[in-house]
């Protein structure tokens, strides 16, 4: 069984028990959150598609940890013009563990 959902403008394919990195979510570790924007669920060779999202379907996840990604260096450079700029960036993320996928929850 797996599901596809939207979070932060990106689509993720998840299964129960999977640990997933999402953009920063401002909740404390151990809190259970719910995702409602579910596009697709596959269960026992049956595919349920939303138009565009499935109604009454919820994915439950637990906040696992917070952190920062590996540093990315950004360099702007023009030769022979004495122009050089260097900048770094580390994106914040939240790891979540998928607990349950409820299909057509009342």
N, CA, C and O of each residue as an XYZ file, in Angstrom:
424
protein
N       0.842     -1.173      0.000
C       0.000      0.000      0.000
C       0.889      1.239      0.000
O       1.833      1.335      0.784
N       0.584      2.177     -0.876
C       1.296      3.439     -0.890
C       0.357      4.573     -1.262
O      -0.751      4.351     -1.749
N       0.824      5.798     -1.020
C       0.024      6.984     -1.318
C       0.927      8.076     -1.865
O       2.132      8.089     -1.613
N       0.325      9.000     -2.622
C       1.025     10.174     -3.140
C       0.306     11.398     -2.587
O      -0.911     11.524     -2.727
N       1.060     12.302     -1.958
C       0.438     13.504     -1.402
C       1.291     14.727     -1.703
O       2.449     14.615     -2.106
N       0.689     15.909     -1.496
C       1.364     17.182     -1.755
C       1.683     17.852     -0.419
O       0.844     17.906      0.480
N       2.915     18.362     -0.306
C       3.309     19.174      0.843
C       4.383     20.146      0.395
O       5.402     19.732     -0.160
N       4.170     21.422      0.626
C       5.152     22.430      0.272
C       5.369     22.574     -1.223
O       6.460     22.948     -1.654
N       4.336     22.281     -2.034
C       4.450     22.407     -3.474
C       5.144     21.236     -4.143
O       5.406     21.286     -5.345
N       5.450     20.179     -3.396
C       6.110     18.997     -3.953
C       5.253     17.766     -3.691
O       4.473     17.731     -2.738
N       5.404     16.764     -4.541
C       4.657     15.521     -4.390
C       5.578     14.439     -3.841
O       6.734     14.327     -4.249
N       5.052     13.642     -2.908
C       5.825     12.590     -2.265
C       5.057     11.279     -2.339
O       3.841     11.252     -2.150
N       5.779     10.185     -2.617
C       5.203      8.833     -2.613
C       5.661      8.163     -1.328
O       6.861      8.049     -1.079
N       4.700      7.713     -0.501
C       5.048      7.187      0.822
C       4.371      5.849      1.083
O       3.339      5.521      0.496
N       4.988      5.090      1.984
C       4.428      3.848      2.503
C       4.442      3.928      4.016
O       5.131      4.770      4.593
N       3.686      3.057      4.657
C       3.643      3.037      6.118
C       5.007      2.610      6.653
O       5.588      1.629      6.189
N       5.513      3.360      7.638
C       6.806      3.068      8.244
C       7.972      3.804      7.606
O       9.090      3.733      8.115
N       7.744      4.501      6.516
C       8.809      5.210      5.809
C       9.156      6.517      6.522
O       8.277      7.192      7.056
N      10.453      6.871      6.526
C      10.908      8.150      7.066
C      11.192      9.064      5.882
O      11.896      8.688      4.945
N      10.631     10.274      5.940
C      10.628     11.183      4.802
C      11.103     12.561      5.246
O      10.752     13.013      6.336
N      11.903     13.238      4.410
C      12.347     14.607      4.684
C      11.455     15.594      3.957
O      11.326     15.551      2.733
N      10.843     16.483      4.721
C       9.987     17.530      4.170
C      10.598     18.883      4.492
O      11.554     18.973      5.262
N      10.041     19.941      3.895
C      10.464     21.271      4.282
C      10.061     21.507      5.740
O       9.195     20.816      6.277
N      10.697     22.484      6.362
C      10.527     22.733      7.803
C       9.060     22.853      8.204
O       8.307     23.640      7.630
N       8.668     22.058      9.202
C       7.338     22.116      9.794
C       7.539     22.527     11.256
O       8.323     21.902     11.971
N       6.846     23.561     11.699
C       7.090     24.140     13.021
C       6.249     23.461     14.104
O       5.344     24.072     14.673
N       6.557     22.198     14.379
C       5.971     21.452     15.492
C       7.105     20.780     16.253
O       8.197     20.593     15.716
N       6.841     20.418     17.507
C       7.869     19.778     18.304
C       7.963     18.286     17.949
O       7.039     17.703     17.382
N       9.102     17.696     18.300
C       9.365     16.288     17.999
C       8.388     15.412     18.784
O       8.137     15.651     19.965
N       7.838     14.393     18.110
C       6.888     13.480     18.725
C       5.439     13.818     18.447
O       4.560     13.000     18.719
N       5.163     14.998     17.914
C       3.784     15.404     17.620
C       3.291     14.686     16.369
O       4.039     14.506     15.408
N       2.021     14.277     16.393
C       1.413     13.605     15.241
C       0.696     14.647     14.390
O      -0.111     15.431     14.891
N       1.008     14.642     13.085
C       0.391     15.580     12.150
C      -0.370     14.804     11.088
O      -0.137     13.613     10.885
N      -1.283     15.494     10.413
C      -2.112     14.868      9.377
C      -1.940     15.614      8.062
O      -1.878     16.844      8.038
N      -1.865     14.861      6.970
C      -1.810     15.422      5.631
C      -3.125     15.093      4.925
O      -3.548     13.937      4.900
N      -3.776     16.121      4.348
C      -5.075     15.931      3.707
C      -5.031     16.009      2.186
O      -5.968     15.558      1.527
N      -3.973     16.566      1.614
C      -3.889     16.742      0.167
C      -3.335     15.484     -0.491
O      -2.185     15.460     -0.930
N      -4.150     14.448     -0.557
C      -3.725     13.157     -1.083
C      -4.244     13.002     -2.506
O      -5.440     13.138     -2.763
N      -3.326     12.715     -3.426
C      -3.667     12.603     -4.839
C      -4.036     11.183     -5.243
O      -4.929     10.985     -6.067
N      -3.353     10.190     -4.666
C      -3.515      8.812     -5.115
C      -3.240      7.859     -3.961
O      -2.363      8.105     -3.133
N      -3.996      6.774     -3.915
C      -3.733      5.688     -2.964
C      -3.842      4.372     -3.721
O      -4.802      4.150     -4.458
N      -2.844      3.492     -3.534
C      -2.895      2.153     -4.118
C      -2.974      1.147     -2.985
O      -2.119      1.127     -2.099
N      -4.007      0.311     -3.018
C      -4.218     -0.680     -1.969
C      -4.729     -1.958     -2.605
O      -5.778     -1.961     -3.249
N      -3.986     -3.053     -2.425
C      -4.383     -4.369     -2.937
C      -4.736     -4.355     -4.425
O      -5.815     -4.803     -4.815
N      -3.839     -3.850     -5.241
C      -3.990     -3.787     -6.705
C      -5.132     -2.889     -7.167
O      -5.503     -2.920     -8.340
N      -5.694     -2.091     -6.264
C      -6.716     -1.110     -6.631
C      -6.112      0.282     -6.486
O      -5.415      0.572     -5.514
N      -6.389      1.134     -7.462
C      -5.875      2.494     -7.438
C      -7.037      3.460     -7.266
O      -8.002      3.429     -8.030
N      -6.936      4.319     -6.254
C      -7.948      5.337     -5.998
C      -7.339      6.689     -6.353
O      -6.367      7.118     -5.731
N      -7.902      7.354     -7.344
C      -7.409      8.647     -7.812
C      -8.332      9.760     -7.350
O      -9.553      9.604     -7.341
N      -7.747     10.872     -6.971
C      -8.533     12.042     -6.600
C      -8.727     12.951     -7.792
O      -8.023     12.841     -8.796
N      -9.697     13.857     -7.673
C      -9.982     14.766     -8.780
C     -10.090     16.197     -8.289
O     -11.207     16.713     -8.287
N      -9.067     16.869     -7.883
C      -7.653     16.496     -7.869
C      -7.210     15.788     -6.588
O      -6.190     15.099     -6.609
N      -7.946     15.930     -5.460
C      -7.532     15.249     -4.233
C      -8.632     14.301     -3.767
O      -9.805     14.474     -4.098
N      -8.225     13.289     -2.986
C      -9.180     12.338     -2.419
C      -9.825     12.944     -1.181
O      -9.140     13.490     -0.316
N     -11.139     12.846     -1.102
C     -11.859     13.362      0.061
C     -11.887     12.288      1.151
O     -11.883     11.092      0.861
N     -11.917     12.739      2.414
C     -12.003     11.860      3.584
C     -10.852     10.861      3.664
O     -11.030      9.756      4.177
N      -9.690     11.230      3.171
C      -8.506     10.380      3.250
C      -7.407     11.162      3.964
O      -7.169     12.335      3.676
N      -6.742     10.487      4.903
C      -5.765     11.162      5.757
C      -4.508     10.307      5.879
O      -4.583      9.085      6.003
N      -3.356     10.968      5.842
C      -2.088     10.319      6.162
C      -1.623     10.879      7.500
O      -1.504     12.092      7.668
N      -1.361      9.980      8.454
C      -0.860     10.397      9.761
C       0.645     10.163      9.810
O       1.149      9.129      9.371
N       1.352     11.160     10.362
C       2.803     11.061     10.475
C       3.236     11.638     11.813
O       2.550     12.478     12.396
N       4.381     11.176     12.288
C       4.948     11.642     13.551
C       6.233     12.407     13.234
O       7.044     11.964     12.421
N       6.412     13.565     13.886
C       7.634     14.347     13.697
C       8.798     13.563     14.291
O       8.793     13.234     15.478
N       9.789     13.268     13.466
C      10.908     12.416     13.862
C      12.105     13.240     14.314
O      12.651     12.993     15.389
N      12.526     14.228     13.500
C      13.614     15.120     13.895
C      13.651     16.352     12.994
O      13.051     16.372     11.919
N      14.371     17.380     13.455
C      14.604     18.593     12.683
C      16.100     18.693     12.392
O      16.925     18.186     13.152
N      16.437     19.351     11.288
C      17.856     19.497     10.971
C      18.081     20.448      9.819
O      17.168     21.141      9.370
N      19.330     20.469      9.346
C      19.714     21.284      8.199
C      20.389     20.395      7.173
O      21.107     19.459      7.524
N      20.154     20.694      5.898
C      20.771     19.946      4.808
C      22.250     20.288      4.715
O      22.738     21.171      5.419
N      22.961     19.581      3.837
C      24.353     19.863      3.550
C      24.474     21.242      2.895
O      23.575     21.666      2.169
N      25.563     21.929      3.146
C      25.749     23.291      2.643
C      25.954     23.299      1.126
O      26.678     22.472      0.571
N      25.292     24.258      0.476
C      25.443     24.489     -0.957
C      26.165     25.820     -1.126
O      25.747     26.828     -0.557
N      27.240     25.831     -1.900
C      27.987     27.065     -2.157
C      27.527     27.687     -3.466
O      27.391     27.000     -4.479
N      27.286     29.009     -3.436
C      26.858     29.760     -4.605
C      27.952     30.776     -4.915
O      28.324     31.566     -4.046
N      28.470     30.766     -6.137
C      29.548     31.675     -6.524
C      29.138     32.427     -7.784
O      28.734     31.820     -8.776
N      29.246     33.760     -7.738
C      29.056     34.609     -8.908
C      30.421     35.188     -9.253
O      31.141     35.660     -8.373
N      30.779     35.153    -10.539
C      32.133     35.528    -10.917
C      32.139     36.086    -12.325
O      31.575     35.488    -13.241
N      32.784     37.242    -12.498
C      33.026     37.807    -13.825
C      34.534     37.917    -14.009
O      35.211     38.560    -13.207
N      35.050     37.311    -15.030
C      36.489     37.342    -15.233
C      36.947     38.735    -15.677
O      36.241     39.448    -16.390
N      38.136     39.088    -15.234
C      38.803     40.360    -15.572
C      38.041     41.605    -15.126
O      38.350     42.695    -15.607
N      37.077     41.497    -14.245
C      36.289     42.662    -13.805
C      36.394     42.900    -12.301
O      35.719     43.783    -11.773
N      37.220     42.138    -11.610
C      37.365     42.226    -10.158
C      36.015     42.054     -9.450
O      35.688     42.781     -8.513
N      35.242     41.066     -9.928
C      33.919     40.809     -9.346
C      33.832     39.344     -8.948
O      33.947     38.446     -9.782
N      33.626     39.123     -7.659
C      33.442     37.765     -7.166
C      32.583     37.823     -5.918
O      32.887     38.574     -4.991
N      31.516     37.041     -5.883
C      30.635     36.944     -4.719
C      30.491     35.475     -4.335
O      30.283     34.618     -5.194
N      30.603     35.197     -3.052
C      30.461     33.832     -2.563
C      29.394     33.819     -1.480
O      29.379     34.673     -0.594
N      28.504     32.840     -1.564
C      27.411     32.741     -0.608
C      27.132     31.263     -0.348
O      27.335     30.432     -1.233
N      26.672     30.931      0.849
C      26.314     29.561      1.189
C      24.868     29.486      1.643
O      24.280     30.483      2.063
N      24.302     28.284      1.551
C      22.911     28.101      1.966
C      22.732     26.698      2.546
O      23.223     25.719      1.985
N      22.030     26.612      3.669
C      21.648     25.324      4.259
C      20.145     25.352      4.502
O      19.653     26.157      5.292
N      19.420     24.475      3.822
C      17.964     24.425      3.923
C      17.550     23.657      5.178
O      18.096     22.592      5.464
N      16.594     24.193      5.918
C      16.035     23.492      7.074
C      15.091     22.395      6.594
O      14.416     22.546      5.576
N      15.049     21.282      7.343
C      14.129     20.205      7.002
C      13.551     19.595      8.267
O      14.062     19.794      9.369
N      12.465     18.843      8.076
C      11.844     18.069      9.143
C      11.683     16.640      8.643
O      11.120     16.417      7.571
N      12.166     15.681      9.404
C      11.969     14.270      9.072
C      10.693     13.792      9.758
O      10.495     14.026     10.951
N       9.835     13.126      9.001
C       8.607     12.571      9.563
C       8.558     11.080      9.274
O       9.096     10.613      8.270
N       7.912     10.341     10.161
C       7.714      8.902      9.978
C       6.239      8.675      9.727
O       5.400      9.098     10.521
N       5.914      8.008      8.623
C       4.527      7.745      8.245
C       3.980      6.637      9.141
O       4.528      5.536      9.195
N       2.899      6.946      9.838
C       2.298      5.996     10.783
C       1.158      5.229     10.135
O       1.075      4.006     10.257
N       0.269      5.954      9.438
C      -0.949      5.317      8.950
C      -1.465      6.040      7.715
O      -1.283      7.248      7.563
N      -2.115      5.279      6.830
C      -2.819      5.836      5.676
C      -4.276      5.384      5.788
O      -4.591      4.212      5.579
N      -5.159      6.331      6.122
C      -6.587      6.010      6.278
C      -7.311      6.352      4.997
O      -7.373      7.520      4.613
N      -7.860      5.352      4.330
C      -8.586      5.548      3.082
C     -10.064      5.670      3.396
O     -10.641      4.790      4.035
N     -10.675      6.748      2.955
C     -12.102      7.026      3.135
C     -12.497      6.994      4.617
O     -13.411      6.277      5.022
N     -11.783      7.790      5.403
C     -12.052      7.909      6.834
C     -13.370      8.676      7.029
O     -13.631      9.658      6.334
N     -14.170      8.232      7.954
C     -15.464      8.879      8.241
C     -15.232     10.096      9.104
O     -16.185     10.789      9.464
